[in-house]
Amino acid sequence: MLYNNIVSDNFFIKALFVNSKQSKSENIFGNNAVGASYRAVVTTMDDRKLVAVGSQDYQQGYNSLQLPYCYIGIGRSNNYIESFYASTSVNGKRSLRMWTPIIPNSQMVVFGKGDQVEAWGLELFISPTSALYLIVLTCAVSLLAIGVAIITLHCQEK
């Protein structure tokens, strides 16, 4: 008997910190930051707080090439990620910024603009609000098609 012990409903975060000299509205990718770290606070299924921590790797000599982003496994959660922190060192000082709430299984880019933490921006690769009109239109057309089919079959039955 075979048993699948891999739980497929665990969540993750994929984050990339880039140095961007532009304003956060333009979101032009710069080079990736060295040594950026991330922290996420989530609530587990049994209502306990969990802090997941990860860092963005950078290339070191004589090792294989590292991916420029960070994967953080957050396990099973019944809600959004309560707070997401991105941190890096700028001119010897720690710079930290927080965003809340974040959708689990998000892939995001943090646009850092030096030590001006207020100018840092966060953008999801797939933003649910960018295609909201398309989602509403698709749901409305689907409901209309199902409604027409139900009414037609109901009239044929009588």
C-alpha positions in Angstrom: 0.0 0.0 0.0 1.3 3.4 -1.0 0.8 6.4 1.2 1.5 10.0 0.1 2.9 11.8 3.1 3.5 15.1 1.3 1.0 17.8 2.4 0.1 19.9 -0.6 -1.6 22.7 1.2 1.4 24.3 2.8 2.1 27.9 1.9 5.2 29.9 1.1 6.4 33.4 0.3 8.9 34.2 -2.5 10.6 37.6 -2.1 13.1 39.5 -4.0 14.7 42.8 -2.8 16.1 45.1 -5.6 17.9 48.4 -5.3 15.8 50.8 -7.3 16.8 54.4 -7.8 13.4 55.3 -9.3 10.2 56.2 -7.5 8.1 53.3 -6.4 5.4 54.1 -9.0 7.7 53.4 -11.9 9.0 50.1 -10.4 12.1 49.7 -12.5 14.1 46.7 -11.5 17.7 47.5 -10.4 20.3 45.1 -9.1 19.3 42.7 -6.3 20.4 43.7 -2.8 23.0 41.7 -1.0 22.0 40.2 2.3 18.4 41.4 2.6 16.4 39.5 5.2 12.7 38.9 5.6 10.4 38.0 8.5 6.7 37.0 8.3 4.2 36.6 11.2 1.4 34.1 10.5 -1.3 32.4 12.6 -1.2 28.6 12.4 -4.3 26.4 12.2 -4.4 26.1 16.0 -4.3 29.9 16.6 -0.6 30.2 17.5 1.6 32.9 16.2 4.5 31.7 14.0 7.5 33.8 12.9 9.1 32.6 9.6 12.5 34.1 8.8 14.6 34.0 5.6 17.4 35.8 3.9 18.2 36.6 0.3 21.3 34.7 -0.6 24.1 36.2 -2.6 26.9 34.7 -4.6 30.0 33.4 -2.9 33.1 32.2 -4.5 33.6 28.4 -5.3 29.9 27.7 -4.7 27.1 27.1 -7.1 25.1 30.1 -8.3 22.5 31.2 -5.8 19.0 32.3 -6.9 18.5 36.0 -6.3 15.3 35.6 -4.2 14.2 34.0 -1.0 11.7 31.2 -0.4 10.1 31.2 3.1 7.9 28.3 4.0 5.1 29.3 6.3 3.3 26.0 6.7 -0.5 25.8 7.0 -2.3 29.0 7.8 -6.0 29.8 7.9 -5.5 33.5 7.2 -3.4 36.2 5.5 0.2 36.8 6.6 -0.3 39.3 9.4 2.9 41.3 8.8 5.8 41.0 6.4 9.1 42.7 7.2 12.0 43.4 4.8 15.3 44.5 6.2 18.7 45.4 4.8 21.8 47.3 5.8 22.3 50.7 4.3 25.5 52.6 5.1 26.1 50.5 8.2 22.5 51.1 9.6 19.7 48.6 9.6 16.7 49.7 7.5 13.4 48.0 8.1 9.9 48.2 6.5 6.7 46.4 7.3 3.7 45.6 5.0 0.4 44.0 6.0 -1.6 41.9 5.1 0.0 39.6 2.4 -1.7 36.8 0.6 0.0 33.3 1.2 1.8 31.9 -1.8 2.7 35.4 -2.9 5.6 36.2 -5.1 6.7 39.7 -4.5 9.4 42.3 -5.2 10.5 44.9 -2.7 11.8 48.0 -4.4 14.3 49.6 -2.0 15.5 53.2 -2.5 18.6 53.4 -0.3 18.0 54.5 3.3 14.7 56.2 2.5 12.6 53.5 4.0 9.3 55.3 3.4 10.0 55.2 -0.3 10.4 51.4 -0.4 7.6 49.8 -2.4 6.2 46.3 -2.5 4.6 44.8 -5.6 3.1 41.3 -6.0 3.8 39.5 -9.3 0.1 38.6 -9.5 -2.0 41.3 -7.9 -5.7 40.3 -7.4 -6.9 43.9 -7.6 -5.4 44.5 -11.0 -7.8 42.1 -12.8 -10.8 42.6 -10.6 -13.1 43.8 -13.4 -12.2 40.7 -15.4 -12.9 38.4 -12.5 -16.3 40.1 -11.9 -17.2 40.0 -15.6 -16.3 36.3 -15.9 -18.3 35.3 -12.8 -21.3 37.3 -14.1 -21.2 35.6 -17.5 -20.8 32.2 -15.9 -23.8 32.8 -13.6 -25.9 34.0 -16.4 -25.1 30.9 -18.5 -25.9 28.6 -15.6 -29.1 30.5 -14.9 -30.2 30.3 -18.6 -29.5 26.5 -18.6 -31.5 26.0 -15.3 -34.5 28.1 -16.5 -34.5 26.3 -19.9 -34.4 22.8 -18.3 -37.0 23.8 -15.8 -39.4 25.0 -18.5 -38.8 21.8 -20.5 -39.6 19.6 -17.5 -42.9 21.3 -16.9 
